[in-house]
């Protein structure tokens, strides 16, 4: 199927209206909205604002960050080709979808005690996902628009942001508790190169329904 033309927007209310217009898939109780972009693009911030506005409109929203489904550092980092390794092994996407996202979209409710990952943690902690009567699932994270995942979503929002701006934001918020020099090194050595691989293989921006300039 040919890709639809990209629609660039800078107004969150426009996005809310588009999400509200998404039709439920047959047999599903909730719409699945994916929000993706590079590290530091503002995915979490935008997703939280959208969740608030959709709630104000009367929707029951589940806001889920894919970062909770990262692999532990010894799994997601390493290998002879660390950029390729991170691109391929950063997340436990298969488990995230089969255990959490798919049941939630299908039934509108889920109760799951899962292994949860903090970015700086060396071990999992337990986290209870508990949602009832949900009609919109907002899922945000990097790499969500890999080609093999794109058709899972009812709506795809890409957060547009330059690498330079994203790095400034990461330094300002002390990403992963690192000093500025270490943050710069991590982003330039692993994160941004892996996201460039994502661009080349998956064309994530081109697969979006809307692109939000952030």
C-alpha positions as CSV (number, residue, x, y, z in Angstrom):
1,X,0.0,0.0,0.0
2,X,1.5,3.4,-0.9
3,X,2.2,5.7,2.0
4,X,-0.2,8.6,2.6
5,X,1.2,12.2,2.3
6,X,2.7,13.4,5.5
7,X,0.7,16.1,7.3
8,X,2.8,18.4,9.4
9,X,1.0,20.0,12.4
10,X,2.1,22.2,15.3
11,X,-1.2,22.2,17.2
12,X,-2.1,19.5,19.8
13,X,-5.8,20.2,19.4
14,X,-5.5,19.1,15.8
15,X,-3.9,15.8,16.9
16,X,-6.6,15.3,19.5
17,X,-9.3,15.8,16.9
18,X,-7.6,13.3,14.6
19,X,-7.3,10.7,17.3
20,X,-10.9,11.1,18.2
21,X,-11.8,10.5,14.6
22,X,-10.1,7.1,14.5
23,X,-12.5,4.2,14.1
24,X,-12.2,1.2,16.4
25,X,-11.1,-2.0,14.7
26,X,-13.6,-4.8,14.7
27,X,-13.6,-6.7,18.0
28,X,-11.5,-4.1,19.8
29,X,-12.5,-1.9,22.7
30,X,-9.7,0.7,22.4
31,X,-7.8,2.6,19.7
32,X,-4.0,2.1,19.7
33,X,-2.1,5.4,19.1
34,X,1.6,5.2,18.7
35,X,3.8,8.2,19.5
36,X,7.4,8.0,18.4
37,X,10.5,10.1,17.6
38,X,14.1,10.2,18.4
39,X,15.5,10.2,22.0
40,X,14.9,13.6,23.5
41,X,12.3,14.6,20.9
42,X,9.6,15.2,23.6
43,X,7.5,12.0,23.1
44,X,6.7,11.7,26.8
45,X,5.8,15.3,27.2
46,X,3.5,15.4,24.1
47,X,1.9,12.0,25.1
48,X,1.1,13.4,28.6
49,X,-0.5,16.5,27.2
50,X,-2.5,14.5,24.7
51,X,-3.7,12.2,27.5
52,X,-4.9,15.2,29.5
53,X,-6.8,16.7,26.6
54,X,-8.4,13.4,25.6
55,X,-9.4,12.8,29.2
56,X,-11.0,16.3,29.3
57,X,-13.0,15.2,26.2
58,X,-14.4,12.2,28.1
59,X,-12.1,9.5,26.9
60,X,-10.6,6.8,29.2
61,X,-6.9,6.8,28.4
62,X,-4.1,4.4,29.1
63,X,-0.7,6.2,28.8
64,X,2.2,3.6,28.4
65,X,5.9,4.3,28.0
66,X,7.7,1.6,26.0
67,X,10.8,2.4,28.1
68,X,9.5,0.2,30.8
69,X,10.0,-2.7,28.4
70,X,13.7,-2.0,27.8
71,X,16.0,-4.9,28.1
72,X,18.5,-4.7,30.9
73,X,21.8,-3.0,30.0
74,X,23.8,-6.2,29.6
75,X,21.3,-7.3,26.9
76,X,20.6,-4.0,25.1
77,X,24.2,-2.9,25.0
78,X,27.2,-4.8,23.6
79,X,28.2,-6.9,20.7
80,X,30.9,-6.3,18.1
81,X,28.5,-3.8,16.4
82,X,27.0,-1.9,19.3
83,X,24.8,0.4,17.2
84,X,23.2,-2.6,15.4
85,X,23.0,-4.4,18.7
86,X,21.1,-1.6,20.3
87,X,18.7,-1.2,17.4
88,X,17.9,-4.9,17.5
89,X,17.9,-5.6,21.3
90,X,16.9,-2.4,23.1
91,X,13.3,-3.5,23.8
92,X,11.2,-6.5,24.7
93,X,8.6,-5.5,22.1
94,X,7.2,-9.0,21.6
95,X,6.4,-9.4,25.3
96,X,5.1,-5.9,25.6
97,X,2.6,-6.4,22.8
98,X,1.5,-9.9,23.6
99,X,1.2,-9.5,27.4
100,X,0.1,-5.9,27.7
101,X,-0.8,-3.9,24.6
102,X,-2.8,-6.5,22.6
103,X,-5.0,-7.6,25.5
104,X,-5.6,-4.0,26.5
105,X,-6.6,-2.9,23.0
106,X,-8.8,-6.0,22.5
107,X,-10.6,-5.9,25.9
108,X,-10.2,-2.3,27.1
109,X,-8.9,-3.6,30.4
110,X,-5.9,-5.4,31.6
111,X,-4.2,-6.3,34.9
112,X,-0.6,-7.4,34.5
113,X,2.3,-7.7,37.0
114,X,5.4,-7.3,34.7
115,X,9.1,-6.9,34.9
116,X,9.7,-3.2,34.6
117,X,13.0,-1.5,33.6
118,X,14.4,1.8,34.8
119,X,16.9,3.2,32.3
120,X,19.7,3.1,34.8
121,X,18.7,-0.1,36.6
122,X,20.7,-3.4,36.4
123,X,17.7,-5.5,37.5
124,X,14.0,-5.5,36.9
125,X,11.4,-4.4,39.4
126,X,7.8,-5.5,39.5
127,X,5.2,-3.0,38.1
128,X,1.5,-3.5,38.1
129,X,-0.3,-2.3,34.9
130,X,-4.0,-2.0,35.8
131,X,-6.5,-0.4,33.4
132,X,-10.3,-0.5,33.2
133,X,-12.7,0.6,30.5
134,X,-10.0,2.2,28.3
135,X,-10.9,3.5,24.9
136,X,-7.6,5.1,23.9
137,X,-4.2,3.6,24.4
138,X,-1.3,6.1,24.0
139,X,2.0,4.2,23.5
140,X,5.1,6.2,23.3
141,X,8.7,5.3,22.7
142,X,11.6,5.0,20.2
143,X,11.7,2.4,17.5
144,X,7.9,1.9,17.6
145,X,7.7,2.5,13.9
146,X,9.9,-0.3,12.8
147,X,8.4,-1.6,9.6
148,X,7.2,-4.9,11.2
149,X,5.3,-2.9,13.9
150,X,3.8,0.0,11.9
151,X,0.5,-1.8,10.9
152,X,-0.3,-2.6,14.6
153,X,-1.4,0.9,15.2
154,X,-4.7,2.7,14.5
155,X,-2.8,6.0,14.4
156,X,0.9,7.0,14.2
157,X,2.2,10.3,15.4
158,X,5.8,11.2,14.7
159,X,7.5,13.9,16.9
160,X,9.8,15.8,14.7
161,X,12.9,17.1,16.4
162,X,16.5,17.7,15.3
163,X,19.4,15.7,16.8
164,X,20.9,18.9,18.0
165,X,17.8,20.0,19.9
166,X,17.3,16.5,21.3
167,X,20.9,16.4,22.7
168,X,20.4,19.8,24.3
169,X,17.3,18.5,26.1
170,X,19.0,15.3,27.2
171,X,21.9,17.3,28.7
172,X,19.5,19.7,30.4
173,X,17.6,16.8,32.1
174,X,20.7,14.8,32.9
175,X,19.6,11.8,30.9
176,X,20.2,8.5,32.8
177,X,22.0,10.5,35.5
178,X,25.0,11.1,33.4
179,X,27.3,14.1,33.3
180,X,27.0,16.3,30.2
181,X,30.2,14.8,28.6
182,X,29.0,11.3,29.2
183,X,25.5,12.1,27.8
184,X,27.0,13.5,24.7
185,X,29.2,10.4,24.3
186,X,26.3,8.0,24.8
187,X,24.1,9.8,22.3
188,X,26.8,10.2,19.6
189,X,28.1,6.7,20.0
190,X,24.9,4.6,20.4
191,X,21.5,6.4,20.4
192,X,21.7,8.7,17.5
193,X,23.5,6.2,15.2
194,X,20.9,3.6,16.1
195,X,18.2,6.0,15.3
196,X,19.8,6.8,11.9
197,X,19.7,3.1,11.2
198,X,16.0,3.2,12.1
199,X,15.5,6.1,9.6
200,X,17.3,4.2,6.8
201,X,15.5,0.8,7.3
202,X,12.1,1.9,8.5
203,X,11.4,5.4,7.2
204,X,9.4,6.1,10.5
205,X,8.5,9.7,9.6
206,X,7.1,8.6,6.3
207,X,4.9,6.0,7.9
208,X,3.3,8.5,10.3
209,X,-0.3,9.7,10.0
210,X,0.7,13.1,11.4
211,X,4.0,14.7,12.1
212,X,4.2,17.1,15.1
213,X,6.8,19.8,14.9
214,X,8.3,20.0,18.4
